[in-house]
Amino acid sequence: MNDLAPALSVNHVTKTFDVSAPWLNRVIERRPKLFVEAVSDISFTVQKGTCFSIVGESGCGKSTVARLITGLYKTTSGDISFGAGTAGAPIRMQMIFQDPHSSLNPRWRVGDIIAEPIREMKLRDSEKETLERVRELLETVGLGADDALKYPHEFSGGQRQRISIARALASEPELLVCDEPTSALDVSVQAQILNLMRRLQDELGLTYLFISHDLSVVRHMSDHIAVMYLGRIVEQAAVEELFTAPKHPYSKLLLATIPDIANPKRRVEAQAGEPPSPLNPPSGCAFHPRCPIAMAECSQILPKLRQLDENGQVACHAVESS
């Protein structure tokens, strides 16, 4: 389902954190305040009924984006807006967290964990209807109604993530922000959770914002992908366009790290080591110290994200000049 209407619009959003040492330390050691720009002037739109994924290495700012959208962080600048939901009110949103071990209250029974948003938002008229809804949600995510009486520690990691999904669905959201929802799970369990999420999207008409460091995980979930590097979006494209014809050198580097079944013994050479520290980012294009096609202007001028063609956008001097 795609209504060709925006569920979420992010416009020129920036988030800066104060990471300074305590005041007394700075006075004694005569050190200035220290700031890090975790997210820098990013813009994108998520259409209703689609899956928009943000990918990049750890520390690139993608999880910060998820927390800005859900209101866990406030933006330093820029604007985040939501489309209208089915009832005309602002679209309802929930978040699925990365670690199902720490995101579920170990002292609560599963039934109470799932029922909490239903009770708080008064989505059912009676306790009997609430408990029926809990049982329905458990069965929807592939668990049994009797599991409502158990505690989180009695389940495997994959089952706990199913409980997290059931809890997210309990508030009847239309947009789910998924922050690395499978990264803490075994590979075989990852596939089960992704298949479940895809099925729920088809059945319930959900919209996903999917955060991941692994392109192979999001390929079969996504309609559109944004690639982030050191706080900035360096490429946006439709999923098949990105996988078949990536434009930015960093996108190509990420794709090269995906295991190849046809050539399992191939060697993927690391390109110039680790990403630079966001506390001291390089001048110009942040990727230029690792880039195999960097030009002189790359170290001096920050490239803007430009519409390359109808299939996507890219921020790269070398691509623009080719």
C-alpha positions, 0 to 999 in steps of 0.5 A, a space after each residue: 500500500 502506498 497512498 503517495 502521501 507523506 507520513 513523515 517529513 524531515 527538513 534540514 534537521 541538525 542535532 548538536 550535543 554538548 560533550 564538554 568536560 564538567 565546568 570545574 575541569 574546564 576552569 582548572 585545565 582552561 579547556 573550552 566547551 566541546 560540541 559534536 554535531 551528530 546530525 547535520 542538515 538532513 532532509 528526507 520524506 517517508 511516504 505512507 505505506 512504504 519502508 524508508 531505511 537509513 543505513 551507515 556505520 556505527 556512530 554515523 548519527 542514524 540512531 540519533 535521527 530515530 530519537 529525534 523523530 520520536 521526540 526522545 531528543 529535541 532538534 537543534 534546528 530544522 523541522 520534523 512534521 507528520 502527515 495525517 492519520 486515517 482519522 485525520 489526526 496526526 499520524 500515530 507513531 511508535 518505536 521498536 528498540 534495538 535490544 529486546 533484553 533491556 527494552 522490556 520490564 523484567 518485573 512485569 508479565 508479558 500481558 501487562 507489558 502489552 496492555 500498558 499502552 492500551 490502558 494508558 490510551 484508553 483504547 478499549 472500553 473494559 479490562 476484558 476487551 483489553 485482555 482480548 486485544 493482548 491475546 490477539 496481538 500475541 497471536 498476530 506476532 506468532 506467540 501464544 495467548 498463554 504467553 501473556 502470563 509469562 515473564 520476559 526472561 522465559 523467552 528467547 531473544 527472537 521471542 522477546 522482539 516479537 513481544 516488543 513488536 506486539 507492544 508497539 502495535 498495541 497503541 495502533 500506530 501507523 508509523 513504526 520507527 525501528 532502530 536496528 530491531 534485528 541486530 541483537 539477534 542470530 541471523 536465522 532469527 533475524 530473517 523470521 523477524 523481518 518476514 514478520 514485519 513485512 507481513 504486518 506491513 502488508 496486513 496493517 498498512 504500516 509505514 516503517 522508518 528502518 535504521 540499520 548498519 547492514 544493507 543486506 538486512 534492509 534490502 528486502 524491507 525497503 522501498 527507499 534507502 538513505 546512506 549516512 556518513 558522519 552525520 550527513 546523508 550522502 546518497 538517497 535512492 530507490 532500493 534497487 537503484 542503490 543496489 544495482 548502481 550506487 553512485 557515492 563511493 561510500 555506498 559502494 564501500 558498504 555494498 562491497 562488505 555484503 557477503 557474496 554467496 557466488 564468491 565466498 572467498 573474495 577479499 574486501 579490502 578495508 579502505 583507509 581504516 575507520 571513520 574519523 571522529 565526529 569531534 574532529 571531522 575532516 574539512 570538506 567532504 568527511 569521506 575524502 580521507 577514505 575515498 579512492 576517487 577524491 579530488 583536491 576540492 573534496 578536502 576543501 568544499 562540502 558537497 551538497 546533496 543534489 538531485 542526480 536524476 529521477 532515481 536519487 540524490 548524491 553528495 559527491 564532487 567526483 560524481 557531479 563532475 563525471 
